[in-house]
Amino acid sequence: MSKFWSPFVKDLVPYVPGEQPKLANLVKLNTNENPYGPSPLALAAMQAELNDNLRLYPDPNGERLKRAVADYYGVQPAQVFVGNGSDEVLAHAFHGLFQHDKPLLFPDVSYSFYPVYCGLYGIGHEAVALDEQFQIDVADYCRPNGGIIFPNPNAPTGCLLSLDAIERLLQANPDSVVLVDEAYIDFGGTSAIALVDRYTNLLVTQTLSKSRSLAGLRVGLAVGHPDLIEALERIKNSFNSYPLDRIAIAGAAAAFEDHAYFERCTQQVIVSREAVTSTMRALGFEVLPSAANFIFARHPQHDAAAIAAGLREQGVIVRHFKQPRISQFLRITIGAPEQNQALLDALQEII
Ligand SMILES: *Cc1c(COP(=O)(O)O)cnc(C)c1O
């Protein structure tokens, strides 16, 4: 704190990201990164951008990437927005679509960046309790609101909401934007992008950080009606009109075009998730059904913080949230097979 700070800065409560440890050789299963590298075609496309043209500004509209995303999902480029990580895309959505008098609704157990953005943009919000099984009940969202947002699959639970349920939510809230944050959709769900042509109040965000292994590049996107996209463009062009650099545009577009590599890596993560889940259940863990690249688990006889500390001693880091309802759970990223084995060996020792 300093006398130079504005009152606004004093009151901000920033997001706390998962640790990025400096130590090598840790089995890092705490931030849902992909264990497999980016597509070789994406790496080659980025290397090809490392040339004299870097003296020039990038395309302010990232047309090449919008086209690649539009082709992949069978939508128009005017229905696509791209930004520096989906966190930035979400920030623009909060700023441009959720600043209304009525409160924004999101699940009580959900992505912890949402309340941070509410604080940054002065948006009133209400946390809607998930049911006993940590599922979203659409009926709970049929009340006055200035917008609705939730991750699907949800984070940190991994639980998936069906497209049918999302349609019911959209129909029950025709005057609100419903934002489906699909950071993990490629690990077991069907994208709600299939619904954007029918619901003008639907905005879907995705990231290249998880299923496309490009967390370090910082690229995210949104798909929705061109009017919603225009709101995001207006915010972007009032803030930073060149958010994606030349390397990011080239690498992200190539990543979307490499279907085969993407399919192979996501499938491998799904197979590993099911294997880790069944072994952990055999060790007595309760593991929520996950459609993501992580699992959310608790052990009835062992304290979650103690397990996390025990894992850390053995060089395995996982995420523990000291929050109501979930303080006895651990969120564990699915890694490469040898990382998963190290996790399971360490758990065996602790339990
Ligand atoms: C990881 C994650 C994001 C952010 O992804 P970036 O594109 O890396 O900013 C957004 N929402 C959820 C739910 C996430 O887990």
The ligand as an SDF file (V2000), in Angstrom:
LIG
                    3D

 15 15  0  0  0  0  0  0  0  0999 V2000
   -7.6630  -21.7810  -17.6020 C   0  0  0  0  0  0  0  0  0  0  0  0
   -9.0170  -21.1560  -17.5830 C   0  0  0  0  0  0  0  0  0  0  0  0
   -9.2730  -19.9520  -18.2500 C   0  0  0  0  0  0  0  0  0  0  0  0
   -8.1970  -19.0550  -18.7670 C   0  0  0  0  0  0  0  0  0  0  0  0
   -7.4620  -19.4620  -19.7720 O   0  0  0  0  0  0  0  0  0  0  0  0
   -6.3740  -18.5100  -20.4280 P   0  0  0  0  0  0  0  0  0  0  0  0
   -6.7690  -18.5650  -21.8640 O   0  0  0  0  0  0  0  0  0  0  0  0
   -5.0750  -19.1680  -20.1590 O   0  0  0  0  0  0  0  0  0  0  0  0
   -6.4680  -17.1240  -19.8910 O   0  0  0  0  0  0  0  0  0  0  0  0
  -10.5610  -19.4790  -18.2720 C   0  0  0  0  0  0  0  0  0  0  0  0
  -11.5530  -20.1200  -17.6470 N   0  0  0  0  0  0  0  0  0  0  0  0
  -11.3420  -21.2480  -16.9680 C   0  0  0  0  0  0  0  0  0  0  0  0
  -12.4760  -21.9040  -16.2760 C   0  0  0  0  0  0  0  0  0  0  0  0
  -10.0630  -21.7840  -16.8980 C   0  0  0  0  0  0  0  0  0  0  0  0
   -9.8360  -22.8670  -16.1730 O   0  0  0  0  0  0  0  0  0  0  0  0
  1  2  1  0
  2  3  1  0
  2 14  2  0
  3  4  1  0
  3 10  2  0
  4  5  1  0
  5  6  1  0
  6  7  2  0
  6  8  1  0
  6  9  1  0
 10 11  1  0
 11 12  2  0
 12 13  1  0
 12 14  1  0
 14 15  1  0
M  END
$$$$
